[in-house]
Amino acid sequence: MYKISVNEKFLSLGKKKVKGAINLPYSPTSFQTSFELLYNSKEVRYVNIFSKNKKKTWAKFQEFALPIYAAGGIVHNQLNEFLFIKRNGIWDLPKGHVEKGESFEETALREVEEECGIKNLELKNYLKTTYHVYYSKDQYYLKVVQWFSLFYLENKSPKPQIEEGIEMVKFASKKEVSTFMKNTYRTIYGLCNKYILK
């Protein structure tokens, strides 16, 4: 099953109906219908589109919402603190778009370095891929983000990349991270609960 954040709600694509979701059988209009529900209805929090051919449905969805690829990191240090950025008043994890000829791993390292003003990072392992949709210039985009675990080998303070709209960067304890969860995105909330606050 693919689970996609849409307007801070969820859309899933799978083979079966899901309990607690509005279930729609796949059709040429099911993506537009699901988006209208997720964007316009306060009551609807979760829509599931089901089909026997999940791969075909996923391919069709990527025609509806153009894929944009990115990578980011959950960074921890020797004090078991975790690196967060604050942008537009919302707590987030550092991430950014994959550049031409760059691997996801290279992107994760570069974006953390650029957004947080730190170097000497060690790539640990792949964690998860998340999906979310945004709308820009009459087009829906599907942001596909691969997340990695990174370790910061130094103890220098991070610095925000102001030109990218980042207001603050800090290493936070687990207790602080739990307070950040009141002011973050659904995908980041899910990542933090699984890999930091577990």
Summary of the structure (lengths in Angstrom):
residues: 198
radius of gyration: 17.8
end to end distance: 22.7
largest distance: 53.4
contacts: 601
relative contact order: 0.18
helix: 29%
strand: 41%
